[in-house]
C-alpha cells in the first residue's frame, strides 16, 4: 500500500486492485488530526504527483482516483492530542484508492517503507466522476444511444430515443469465478416529467464494461408498458391548483443567538463537545464526543467515533431485469460522494448553521460541496415533567422543555434520499437516526388493476402499469464507545419470568434480570426483538457511588432481520445483517462492515468474517456495530414520491390513491410561488 500524508481522517474504499497512497506532510497548526481533507490539501497535488511519478500517464496508461481520504491516526495519539494538543504532533496521512490502466493495485506509499501490493476480490467505490454522472459514466450511459440493437428496441416500442435517460448501476456477484468492472444500464423516459424512476423501460438488459468502455451483453426479452407520466410530477413550480392541506407559518427566533459554537470542525453545545468529520465513503463522522458532568466537575468521554459503515439495499424480484439489484450504497457508491447540498429553510430550519466540505473528482482535484451539513437546535419536546396531587392542600406542577442539537445530512443514491441525523440531548443521550424519502424502484407492467394479477409480481401495484418492488434497507452503524476510557465491556441483561411455587406470596409470578458479560465476539452477537433484554457498554473499572458500573445502553429500533437464505449471493455479501448487534475489539483497519472492496465482492472481507476469530472483548477497547433495518412493502402513498419513512409510526397504507400531500405548499411556497429554493 502507498501512503501520502496530508490533512484529514481516513476511510478506505473497495475495488479489484487499487492504489493507496499516504504522504507525510506537516499539518496546519489549527488542524485537528481527524479533520477532513481541505481544499488546499487537494490542490497541493501531492497524491497526483506521487502516483503519476510512479505510474506515468500516457495514451495507454489511464489513472482514476476512486477514494482519497485521511488515514486514521493511531487512536492513542489522538487521545493524547485531545489532552495536550500543543505537545503532540500527528503526521497527516492520506489513503488513496486508484485504478491504473484497469489494474487495481493497493499501494501504500510511505517515504520510509517499501511498497507492497494487495490483490483480492472486488472493486473500489465508484469514482466521483461516476457518482455525479460526469466523464466516464456519461460516456457509458451514452453507449446505448448509439448501439444499433438498442435503437431497434426503442423503435419497436414506438419511443422517442431523445427522451430516454440511461443510468448505470452496480451488478453484485452471483458465483462467477472471474469478475470484470461491469455495470448494468437501465433506461427511463424523461418525456413530460423529471420523475424518471417511475417511467422505466422494462425488458431490455445491457451490461457495459467500464474498462473497455463498451457494451458486452445485450438482451431484449419483450415489451412491457412504459408507465404514464400523468400525476408523476413532484416539482412545486409545476403543480396546479387546488393545493392543500394548508400549513401555517411558524417564526423561529433565538434572541440570545444559537446555543452552540462551531470552531473549525469542533462543536460545543450545552454540556456536549464533539468533532464533526467527513469521509467520501462514510459521509459524516462524529468523533470524540464527551459530556460535562456538573456533579463531578469534569468532562467524561462517551464515543470515540460513530458513522454509518454500510447500507445494504436488496430488491426482491428474482427476474432477469431485477435479480442483480442488491446495492451497497456506502461501499459501492460512497455516502460522502453522494451527499447533496441541503436546502436552507426546507431541509434545515432558518436558524441552522451550515458546514461546507470537499469531495474529489476522478483526477484527484477537489469538488466543492456547499451546505453539506447543517447544525441546529430543536425545541418543543418534554424533557421531564410531574404533577403532584397527593399532598393535601398543595398542587405541584413541574415540567422542563427539551432542547436537542441536530446534526443533519442528506445522502441521495439514485432514487432514494437518506436523511441522516445525529441528535444530542442535554440528558446525555445520543440518537443516530435515519429516515427515507425519494422515489420507489418501479417495474413497468401491462397490469392496470390488482384483479389482473395472475402470478407473483414481487411487489405492489402502486399505479397503473407500475409495480413498486419489495426491498430492504439495512444500515449498520459503527459505534466505537469509549466510556470513560478505552477499557470497556459489553453486558447483556435478560429479563426473565420467575414463577412462585413455595406459597410465599399471593402473586404467582414476577420478572427479574440476569446479567452476563460477553466474553468473546460470538457471545456478543445479538438478534434483537426475540426476547426482552438490555444491552449496555460499560466501563468495569469505574463505578458509581452505589457501586454500579458506568455505561451507555443501546435502545434498538424496531428490529428487522434478513429474510434471504444465508447461501444466497446478496446475503453472503451482506452477512453483517445476520445479527442486529455485533461487538468487536477495536482494530483500526476494520472500518467497513461490507469489506474494503465491495463492488463485485464475494463476502470474504466482512464483519461476519472478522468475528469468526472469536476474539476476547472483556475489559478491552471495543466497537459496537448496530444494524437498523426496514422491510419496505410499497404502498400507493409512496407514489409518485415517498413521504419520509422512519422506523416507527402509524401510517396510511393504500388508504389514499397516491401521496396525499404532494400538492401541499409550505408557508414559504405561499409567500414565494414558483420558488425552487
Secondary structure, DSSP 8 states (H G I E B T S, - for coil): -B-B--SS------BSS---B---B---TT--TT----HHHHHTTHHHHHHHHHS--BTTB-EEEEEEEE----HHHHHHHHH-TTT----B-EEEEEEETTB----BB-TTS-------SSB----HHHHTT-HHHHHHHHHGGG-HHHHHHHHHTT--GGGEEEEEE----SS-SS--SEEEEEEEE-TT-S-GGGSB--SEEEEEETTTTEEEEEEE---------TT----GGG--S---S---------TT--SEEEETTEEEETTEEEEEEEETTTEEEEEEEEEEETTTTEEEEEEEEEEEEEEEEEB---STTTTT-EEEIIIII-TGGGB----BTTTB-TT-EEEEEEEE-TTS-EEEEEEEEEEEEEEEEEEEEEEE--STT--EEEEEEEEEEEEEEEEEETTEEEEEEEEEETTS-EEEEEEEEE---EEE-S--SGGG--S--SEEEEETTEEEE-EEEEEEEEEEE-TTSS-BEEEEEEEEEEE--SSSSS-SEEEEEEEEE--BTTTT-B-TTSS-EEEEEEEEEEE-TTS-EEEEEE---S-----S-TTSHHHHHTGGGSSSEEEEE--TT---TT-S--BT--SSSSHHHHGGG--B-TTB-EEEEEEEEEEE---GGGSSSEEEE-SS----SSSSSS-TTTT---HHHHHSTT---
